[in-house]
Amino acid sequence: MLNFELSDPIVAISTAQNEKAGIGIIRISGFKDLSFLRKVSNLGEEIIKPRYAHFIKIIIESNFLDEGLCIFFPGPNSFTGENLFELQLHGNPLHLNRIVDNLVRLLGFRRAEPGEFSYRALKNNKMNLTQVEGLDLLLNSNSAFGLSAATESLNNELYKKYQALRGEFLELKACFELSIDFSEDVGEDEINLKFNKHLGLISKLIGELKLRCVSNLSDLLSPKIVLFGPTNAGKSTFFNMLLGFDRAIVSDVHGTTRDFVSETIFIKSLPFNLVDTAGIRETPNSIEKMGIERSVSLKDNAFFRIRVINPLLGIETYSSSLLGKEFDLTIFTHMDDTAFEASLGQFEQVLNGNCFGCGPIGPEVGAVSGPIGPGYCVAPIGPGLEIGPIGPVEVIFDQIHVKFQSLMDLNPIPFQRHVEAINDIYDKFDILNRDLSCGDAAIIGSHINNMGLVVDELVGVISPQDVLDHIFANFCIGK
């Protein structure tokens, strides 16, 4: 377990270290004063003006290492709430690590643990827990939704809603406490009026938050479009067709794809992860079995599921997992084959869904495609066409975008911890509402306390003193 409770000076490289860059930033936090500069640079502390950029040379034991800019942010007006010093130097990671090693060796600073700067900001009330989570999401997001949700969290928009909920809850709890201890002083009718008012406001706030709870956040934070089907159905060809270039190996040999292949694809400027999975079939091969297990797992957790079926194989070759209703779209391949229409009749249960036909399938160049049904038009599709990809690809991309946008329109809560807490609060509030009519103060008080624990967990603070503050600040008790 990481020990973030130490208050000694910490140092870390704050810019990316996986590739070279023009500028790299080193941060130091928690030091008492700037006297350390004399040991490692050409500057003294008397030269440094807070929040101004200064030219600095890094000189270690009389050896010049680099030159750049430095900025001093005195606490508590800094990111961490402590004295913070920032060096902007040349961005070779090897070079930056050499300088950090010398700062640790000569000055006794400690290399920061992952997230320790943000933890100090949280501990010193420079950030709240929701902002810290938003910062983590911003730094690691792979989707447009993640970036949008992260900036909302960093801007405190989400936290303000949680604070509003907690404020109403504290008012509700204060009313309940008053009804037990001070009802004769304040008046029972007045207390009941205030209690019901805050009960209604809580119901409105928690209802609004509940609507924003999406069950599977991975659909938005890392949306996957998964191609799923049996061996030799044409998944890899269709995968290449959607990408617009040959990424997956296409072969007539069954079981060519034994592990999934994935690529990023942009649909209306939004990134998605397109995944070609191993074909589903009965096999004695242990390695192929592992690939099939991964295929099923990827399908179960996908944002958009595309089933690829070769009707020429016959419906008896398809398991129940391939004929279920959980798919968003079905692609029937080998539409160019003369036996295609006759073979299609076996799949009547699947044809009721969202279907397209596609062919030829295989290593051949080009393909014809179109929707299944009377009066459809087939059109060329694939790379190298002057008119560009047409036919089902654009329609498929439109369907994926519409589904994604429909989830985005809910303005979902981006953190699983928050979703679980909100669902728990919603359930506990429902129980409290149902048991209010019993009139038993012990039962009602227990429900309020149980709900309060989860509200505090959601906001990230626990302070029983706040309840007393609300009682004496908002009610004239007169005692």
N, C-alpha and C positions, 0 to 999 in steps of 0.2 A: 504494500500500500504506500502511495506517495505521501511524503510528509510536507504539506504546504504551510505548516504552522511556523516554520522558521522565519525569522525576520532579517536574516543576513543578506548582504547585497548579492543580487543575481545578475547574470549576463547571458545573452542569447543572440543568435542571428535571427532577425525578424523577417527577412525576405527568403524566397524559395531557394533551396539548396540542391535541387536536382539538375540544374543547368546554369551555365554562365550568363551573367547579365552585366549591363553597364554600371549599375549602382546596386550596392548591397547595404543593408542597414543592420547595425549592431545596437542593441538596447541594454542599458544598465539601470537597475532600479534598487532602491533600498539603501543607498549609501548616505552617510552623514553629511559630507561636504565634498567639494570638488578638489580637495588637496591631492587626490590621487593623480590628477592630470600631470603634475610635475614629473612623475615617474615614467609616464608613457607618452608624453607629447611635448610640443614646444610652447604650450600655453600654461599659464597659472590661473588660479581660480579668480583672481581679481580682474582678469580681462573679460571673463564670461558674463554677458548680460542675459538675463532670463528671457527665453522665448525669442531670441535673435540667433540667426545663423552666423557662425564664425568659421573662418578658414583654419584648419588644423593639420598639423603634420604628426603622424604616429611615429614615435622614435622609441625603440625598445633597446635599452642598454647600449646607447649611442648609435644604433643601427636604424637608418631610415627605412620604414616599411611601406608607408602610404601617405597620401594626403587627400583631404576632402572637406566636408562640412560637419559641424557639430552643433547641437541645440540642447540647451539645458531647460528642463521643465521642473521648477521647484514644487514640492508637495505643499499643500494637498491638491494644487491645480495641475494635475498631470493624469495620464491614463490610469496609472496604478494608485494614485493618491499619495505616492511616495516621491522623493526626489528621483527624477528620471533623466537620464542622459542618453542622447541618440547620436550615433556616428553614421554618417553617410559616406561610404568609401567605394572603391572599385569592387565589382560584384562577383569575382571568381570565388566560388564556395571554398575551395582549398585555401585561398588567400585569407578569407574572412575567418575561417576556423583557426588558422595560424595566429591571427591577432587575438582571437578569443582565448586560445590556449595561453598566450602570454599574459593577458589580463588576469586570468585565473592564477597563473603561477606567481606573478609579481605582486598582485594586489590582494590576493586572498579571496577574490570573488568566487561565487559558486555558479556553475552552469545551471540554468533554470530547467526545471522539469517541464514537460509538455503542458501547456495551459496555465503555468504558474503566474504569468503576468496578469492574465484575465482573472485568476483567482484572487490575486491581491487587489485588483480593481473591485471585485465583488465584496471582499472583506472590508474594504475602506469606503464602501457605499458610493463608488464611482459608477458602478453598473449594478443592475438587479439581475436576478437569475434568468429571467426571460431574455434580457439583452445578451447575456453570456451565451445562452443557447442560440440566439439569433446570429451572433458573431460566428459561432461554430458552423452553423448552417451556411452562412455567407461564404466562409472560407472553403467549404467542402462540397458545395452544391453542384449537381450535375444537370440541373433542369431550370427552366425559366420560372417555374413555380417556386423552387427553392430560393432563388435570388429575390423574387418579389416578397415572399413570406419573411425572408431574413431581414430585409430592409424595414418591413413593418415592425418586426420585433425590436430591431435596433433603435427605431424611432419611438419606441415605447407605446405604440398604438395598441398592441395586444395587452401589454401590462396594465394600461389604464383601464381596460375593460375588466381585467381581473381585480384591480384595486376597487373599481366601482362595485363589483360583486361582493368583495370582502367588506367594503364600507357598509353596504346594506345589511350584510349578515351580522356585523357587529352591532348595528342599530337594532336588529331583530333580537339578538341575544340580550342587549341592554334592556329592551322592553320586557323580555321574559324575566330577567333578574329583578326588575322593578316590580313586576306583578307579584313576585313572591315576598320581597322584603319591604317595599314601600308603597303598596297599592293604596293604603289609607291616606298617605300624604299626597300622592299625585292624583288619585282618582282612577277607579277601575275602568270606566268608560273611555277616558283619555288614553290609557295604556293600551286597551284593546284596539282603539282606532289607529294608534301609531303602529302597533304590532301588525295589523292587517295591511296597513299601507306598505310597510317594508316587506311583508310576505309577498305582496303583489309585484313589487319592484324586483325582488329576487327571482320570482317566477319568470318575469319578462327577460331578465338578464341571462339566466341559466338556459332558458329556452332558445335564445339567440345563439348562445355559444354551442348548445347541443346540435343545432342545425349545421354548424361548421365542422362537426366531427366526422371525418371520413374514415371508414373502417380500415382501409389499406392505404397508408400514406405512401408506400413505395410506388403506387400507381402514378403519383405526382412527383415524388422526389427523384425517382429513377425509373421512368416509364419504359417498360420493355414491350416490344412487339415480337411475339414468339410464333414461329412457324412450326406446326406440329402435325405429324402424320406417319404413315408406315414407311418402310424402306422402299426406294424406287418410286415414290409417289411424285417426285419432281420438286421437292422442297428446295434443294440447293439451286436448281435452275431458276426457280421463282425468286429465291433470295438474291441471286445475282441480278435478276431482272429488276427488282425493286431498288437495288443499289445503283444500277446503271453501269456496273463493271463486274468482271469475273473475279469474285473473291473466294467462293466455295468451290471445291473440286466436284465436278459433275461426271458421273460414271454410270454404266449399266449394271455394275456389280452391286449387289445388295449389301447394305451396311457400310458403305464408303465413309459416311460421316459417323464417327463413333463418339465424338465429343461435340459440344456445341461450338458454333462459330458466330461471333458477334461483330457488328460494326455500328458506328454512330451514323444515323441518318437524320437529315433535317427536313421537317415537314412544316411549311409555312414559317420558316425561320426558327422553329422550335426543335431542340435535339431529342431524339429517341434512340433507344438501343435496339436494333434489329437483330434477332437471334435465330439462327438456323440450328435445329436440334437433331440429334441422332434419331434415325428411323425406328419406329416401334414394331417389334416382332418377337416371336418366341425364338430364343437362341441359347445354346449351351455355352457360348463364349462369355467368360466372366468379365472381360474388359468391355465388351459390347453391352452387357447387362448394366454395368455401371453407367455407361453413356445413356442408356434408356431411362434409368432411374433419375438421372439429371434432367433428362427431357421432360419427364412427368412433373418434377419439382418446378422447373422453369415455367411450364404451362400453367401450373396451379397458381403461381405467383405473378403471372404476367398481367400487364395493363390491357393489352389488346391481343387476343388469341386468334390466330389464323390457322384453320385446319386445311391441310392439303391432301386431296384424295385422288387416287387414280382409279376411276370406276371400272377399268378393264380388268382389274385384279379380282373383282367379284366381292359382294358384300360379306360373304362368309369368311373372308380373310381379315375382317375388321373387328376389333374387340369393342366392348362397350365404352371404353375410355375414348375411342375414336369417333363414336357416334352419339355422344352426349349433347346436351343443349348449352354447355357453358362457353361455346365458341362465339366470337363476334362476327366471324366471316368464314366461309368455306370456299376454297378454290378447287374446282374439278379440272384436272389436267388431261392431256392427250385429246383435246377437243378436235384436233385435226384427223384423228383416227376414224375410219369409216364405221367402227363398232361403237363409237362414243355414245350416240343417242340411245341405242338399244341397251347399253350397259348402264346408262344413267337411271333407267326406270327402277332399278333395285334400290336406289337411295332416296325414295320418296320422302321418308321421314326427315332427311337432311335437307331436301330441296325446299322445304317450307321456310327455311331460314334465309340468311343473306348470302347469296351464292354468285360466283363468277366461274366462267369456263376459261381455260387457257391451253394453248398448244401451238406448235409442237413443243414437247418437253424433251430435253436432252442436250447434248453438246452442240446441236445445230445452231446456226446463227439466225436470229430473228424468231418471232413468234406471233401468232394471232390470238386475240383475246376478245372477250365480250361477256356481257351478263347472260346468265342462263334464263331462258324463257322465250316465248314466241316473239318474233319480230325484232330480235336483237341484231345489232350490227357488230361485226368483227372488224378489228383494226390492228395494224402492226404496232408492236410495242417492243421496247428494248433500246439498248444503246446504238448509236451510229445512224439513227434515222434523222433526216433533215428536219422533219416536222416535229421531232421530239417525241418523248413518250406520251402516248395517248391511250385510250381504252380504259381498262379497269384501274391502272395505277393511280391516275389522278383521282378517280372515284374512291379508291381505297384510302388514299391519303386524306381525302376530305372526310371520310368516315372516322378515321383515327383522330383527326384534328377536332371534329365535332364532339367526340366522346371526351377528349382531354379538356376542351373548353367548357363542357357542361360541368365537369368537376371543378374547374377553376372558378366558375361563376358562383360556386358555393362559398368562396373565400375560405378555404379549409384552414383549420389550425394545423401548423406544420410539425408539431412535436408530439410523438407518441405518448410521452409522459403526461402532457397536458390533456390529450384526448381521453386517456384512462381516468385522470382525475375529474374531468368534466362529466364523464359518464357516471362516475361514482357519486359525484355531488348531485347530479340529476336524479339518480335512483334514491339517494338518501332524502332529498327534498320531497320526492313523491311519497315516501314512507311517512315523513313528518306531516305532510298535508293530510294524509289519510287518518293519522292518529290524533290530530288536533281535537277532534270531536270527543275523544275519550275523557278529556279534562284532567287526566292524571299528570301532575306536574313532573313526577319522577321520569315517566316515559317520555314526555315531551322534551324535558331537559336533556335526557340521554340522547335523543335524536339530534337535538341542536348541537350538542357537544361533538357527536360523531361526525356530523356534517362540517363543523368548524375545523376539525383536524385536517380534512381533505382540502377545504378552502385555503387554509394556511399553507398546506403542501403545494397547492397550485401556485399561489403567489410567491412562495419561497421564504416566508417569514412566519414565525410563531412568537406571539407576545400576548399573554393573558392580560397584561397591564392595559392593553388597548381597550378592553371591554370596560374597565373601570373609568378610563378617560372619557369614553363615550357617555357613560352614565352621568358623570358630574359635569361634563361640558354641555350636554344637550338637554338636561332636565334640571329644573329648579327644585331640588329636593327640600331645601330649607332646614336641614339638620346639620 
